[in-house]
């Protein structure tokens, strides 16, 4: 199983999601944006 990472932009922030699919990452990011919180398991890289 390969490790995958996806980068998403939220305002001026870029989040990196390890060990997840793109669809899952987007859903997590949208949920986090709705709750004004950092996505679980994400690292802010910018």
N, C-alpha and C positions, 0 to 999 in steps of 0.2 A: 504494500500500500504506500503510495507516494504522498509526501507532505505537500499540501497546496496552500498558497497564501494569496489573498485577494486584497486589493487596496480600494477603498471607497472614500469619496469626499463628502464631508458634511460641513458646510460653511467653509472655513479655512483649515479645517482639520482633516487629516488623512488617517484612516484606521486600517490596521493590518489584521486579518483574521486567519489564524492558523487552524489546520485540521477541520475545515468546513467547506461546504459547497458554496458557490456564488449565490444561489437562491436563498440559502439559509443565512448567509452573511447579510444580504440586503434586508431580509425580514428582521434580523436582529438589529440592524442599524436603524430601520424605520421605527421599531419598537422603542429603541433607546432615544431617538429623536422625540418621540411622542411623550416620553417620560423625562426628557431632559437629563439623561444619564449616559455614562460611558457604556458601550456595548460589552457584555460579558465575554471575557476571553480575548478582547481586542486590545491592541497596543496603539496609542496615539503616536504617530511617527513624524508629525509635522504640526 
